[in-house]
Amino acid sequence: MILLANGFIMKSSSRVDLPLRVRSKAPPVMNSHRYASIAVYALLTIQASLADGALVQSFQMTGQLGLEVTAAAGGNMHTANGSLSLNNVVGVPVQAYLYATDWQSGSSPYSGTFNGAPLVGPVTQSDTTLPGISYTHRWDVTSMIVGPGSYSYSFSGLMPGANQNFPNGSILAGVGLAVVYNDPTANANTIVTIIDGSQQLGEGLTISDTESVTFNNLVAGSTTIHSFTVFDDNAESGEVVRYNGNPIGGPIDQSLGLNATLLTMSGTSISGANTLSLTTDPATPNVDHMHWVLAASSVAPVPEPRAWALMILAAAMVVIARWTAGIVC
C-alpha cells in the first residue's frame, strides 16, 4: 500500500528521518515551518505509541499442542462486521488472541464485540514510520473459544472525519485470530510460538525492504508457519517469505480480500533460534507498503538417530523373543 501525505513521505525504522520528497516535475516549495510541523508531528506520534515498529513474542509453550490461525480483510472501512472460522480446534483452548489492525485509530481502540461479547482491555502496539500511525489491538479471547465453528466480530467507532494525512479518516484493515489448543494426537514436545505487534514494511516506497522476527528456543523439525499482513495489495507483486534464509512463501497479494493476506507455509527448524523474514517486491517503480501483524509457528521434534536405533532394537528384540518361543511372526 502506498501512502502519500502533502507530497512527502517519512522513512525510518525506529527513528525519525528527514522527509523524502516524492519525485515530480515541479517540487513543492519547502520552508522551515513545514519541516518543523512534520518533525513535531512525528515526534508526538512516536511518544504516543506503546511499542514502535516491532513484533515481539507474546506466547510460547511446549506440550501436546495444536495451532490454528484464521483471518479476514477489514475492508478499509470505519466499521467492520464478519466472522472467523475455526476448523481444527479439537481440544481445550490454551491461549487465543484476537487482532484488529488499522490506521490512525489512536492509542485507545474503538468499540468491538467477539461472538456477541464486548471486547475490553486490549494490548496496543503501533508503528509511526509514516506520518500516520498503524495500530494493532490484541485481545485475550481464550475463554470465548469453545471449539470448531464460526465466531462473529464487530468493530465500530473509528474516526470517520478527515485529517491532514488521511482524507477518509481512520480505516480498519484486517481481523485475525490465533488459537493454541490441547491436541491429544500431537507430539508431547511440540513447541507453539506466537509473535505479534505492528511492523511496517516498504515505507521507503521505492526501496525493497526486509523485516524479520526470530523464533527462539525451538527444536529441529518440520514446522508450520503463519504470517498475517494488512494494507498489502497486488498492484506491486513479488514479495518473498523466507525461513532461515530459504524461500517458503509469497507473494503477499491480498489473499483474504482487500489489503489483507494470511499465508500458511511449511519450513524446517533448527535447534535454537530460527528467523522468519518478509521481503517486499523490487521497486518497479514502487514497492508494496504493508503492515506485519502476526507470525506464529508450530514445530514437532524429529526423533534423534539414537531414538530411532532404540526403537529398531526394541522391535528386533520382540521378534527374537517371539521366534525363540516358537511363535510365528
N, C-alpha and C positions, 0 to 999 in steps of 0.2 A: 504494500500500500504506500502511495507517495503522498506526503502532506506538505503543502507549501503555506507559509504564513507571511503575508505582507511582502512577498518576493524574496524571502530569506529562509534559511534553514539553520537549525542548531545541530552541531555534530559533536558528540562526546560519548564516552562510556561511563565513567564515574566522575567526570569533572565538567565544568562549563568552558567551552572554547568560544572563540570569536565566531560570529555568524559567517557562513559561507554564502556568497552571492550566487544566485541562480543565473546561469548564462542567459543573456537576452541581447537583443540588438541595441537597446537603449537602457543601460543600467540605471536604476533609480538613484537619485542624489541622496547621499548619506550625510548625516550630521551627528554631532556628539550627543544631542538629546536622544536621538533614536537609538544609538548604540547603548546609551545609559539605560533607557527604558527596557530594552531587550535583556541586558545584563541583570537588572534588578528583578525582572520577571522570572528569569531562570533561577536566580538565587533564592527567591521566595518559594518557588515550586520545589526546589531541592530540599529546603528546610522543612516543607510541609510533608514530605514523603517519609514513610516509616522505614523503608529499605529501598535504596535507589539502585535500580537496574541490576537485579540479581535473582537467580534461582538457588534456593537452599534446601537442604534435606529436612523434611518435616516428619518422616516416618521411616523406620527400618525394623524388621523383625525376622526371626528365624523360627521355622516350625512347619507343620503341615498346613501350608497356606496356599490360597489362590488369589489372583488379582484380576479384576475386571475394570476397564476404563471405557467410558462412553461419553459422547459429547454432541453438541448441536450448535449450529450457527445462530447467532442472536439477531441477525437481520439488520444490524446497524440502525436500530430504531430507538426511540425513547422509552419504549416498553417492550417486553418480551414474554411470550407465553408459549409453552410447549411441553414436551415430555421426553424423558430419557429412559431407555430400555436396558434392563439387566437380564442376561440370559444364563449366566454361569454361576451365580451365587448360590451354591448348594448347601453351604454350612452357615454357622453363626457368624455375623459380621464382626470383625475385629476393629476395623477403622474405616470410616467413609468420609470423604471430603467432597463438598460441592463447591464449584468455582463459577464466578461470574466476572467477565472482563469487559472493560470499557475505556473510552477516552473521556477525560475531563469531568468525572462524577464528583470529584472532591474526596477528601480523606474519609468523610462519613458516607457510607454506602446508602443507596436508595432502598426502598422497601421491597421485600420479596417473600414468597412462600415456597415451600417444598412439600409436595404431596399433601397440600392443604394446610400445613402448619406454618406459622410465621417464622422467619429466619431472624435470629438475633446474634449479636456478639461475634462478628467476623474478624478474621485476621486480614489486614490490608497491606499490600505491598505495591510499590509504584516505581515507574521509570520515567525520568524527566529529560531524556536526552534530546527531545524536540521541544519547541515552545508549546507545550501542552503535555499533559500527564496521562500515561496509560496506567490503569489500575487493575489489580487482581484482588478480588474479595474472596475469601475462603471461609466456608462454614463447616463445622463438625456436625455431620448428619448421621452418625453411626446408629443412633437409637431409632432412626426413621426407616432404616433398611430392614425389610422383613423377608427378603428372598427374591427370586426372579419375578419380573413384572415391569410394568410401566409406572414411572414416577413423574408426576407433573411438577412444573415450576412456573412461577410468575414473578416478573420484576417490573416495577414502575417507579416513577419519581425522578428519573433522570432529567437534568435541566434541558428544557426544550428551547430556551432562548439563545440567541446568537451571542457570540463573544468575538474578541479580536482575532482568534486563531481558528475557531470552528464555527462557521456561519450557521450550521444546523444544530448547534448546541451539543450536549453530551449524547453519545450513542453506545449501545450495548452490542458487543461484537460476538460473544460466544459464551456458552454454558457447558461446564464439564463435570463429570462425576467419576471419582476413583474409589473403588471398594476393595478392601482386603478382607478375606473371609477364611474360616477354617475349612479345609478341604481334606477329608479323610483319605482320599486317593493320592494325595501329593506326597512327595519325598519329605521325610521328617526334618531334613536340613535345608529346605527351600528358604531362600532369602528374598523378601519383598522390600523394595525401597521406593519411596515417593520423594521427588524433588520438585518444588514448585515456587512460584513467585511471579516476577514481572521483569522481562528482559527484552528490550528492543533489538532487532537486527536490521541491518540495511539502512540505518538512519542517515548514512552519508549520501544515499540516493544514487550516487554514481560510482561507488567503490564497493566491490564484493566484500562481504563481511562474514566472519566466522565467530560464533559464540559456542561455548562448551560448558558441560557440567560433569562432575566426577561422582561416580558411584563407588563409595569406599567399602572396604571390608567384605567384598564378595568372594565367592568360591569359584573355581574353574568349572565351567559347564555351559550347556545350552541355555540361552537367555531370551526371554520375550521382553521387548522394549516398546513403550508407548510414548508418543510425543504429540502434544496438543498446542497448536498455534492459532492465532487470530490476526485479522487485518492483512492476511496474505491474499494474493489474487493470482489469476492465471494470465494476466497481461504480460508479466515477466515470468519466465519459467526456467528451470534448470537447476533448482536447489538440490543439494545433496546432504543426506544424513549419514554420518559415519560413526562406527563404534570401534574404539581402539584403532582408529585410522582406516578401517575397512568400510567401504560404502555398503549400506544396508537398506537405504530407502531414499525417496524423493521421486519426483519434485514435490513441492509444497504448493498445491494449486487449488485451494478451497474445496477439498473433497467433501466437506459437510454441507456445502452451500455457500452463500455469500460470505467471503472473507473469513473462513474458518476451516481448519484441517486437523484431522486426527489420523495419525499413522501408527499402525501396529506392525512391528518388524521383528525379525529374528537375528540374533548375533551370538557370539561366543565370548564368554567372560574368562578372564584370567584371575588367579588368586590375588586379592588385594584391590588396588584402585583400577577403575575402568572409566574411560572417557567417552561421552556421547557428545557429538558436535553437529551443529547445523551451519551450513554454508549457503549464503544467498547466491543467486544466479550471477554470472558475469554481466558487467554493465553493457547493455545493448539497446539504448544508451543508458538506461536506468536499471537499478536493482530493485527487487521487491522488498518493500519495507514491511516488517511484520513484528508481532509481539509473541514471545515464547512464554507459555503459561505453565506447562507441566511436562515432566519427564518421569517415567516410572518403569521399574523393571522387576522381573521375577526370574530367579536363577536356581536351578537344582544341581547339586554337585554331581560330577562324573565319578563313578567308583574308581579308586586308585588301583594300579596294577596289582598291588598286594591283596586288595579286597577281591579282585577277580580271581586271583590264584587260590585264595582260601575257599571261594565258592566252588571252583572246579575241583579242588581237593576234597571238599565235603561231599560233592556229588559222586566222585570216584570211590570214596570210602563206602558210601551207601551201596553202590553197585557191587563192590568186592564183598561186602557183608552178605548181600543177598545171594551172590554166587556161592560163597562159602557154605551158606545154609542150605544150598540146593534149590533156591527159589529162582525160577526162570524169570529173567528180566524182560 
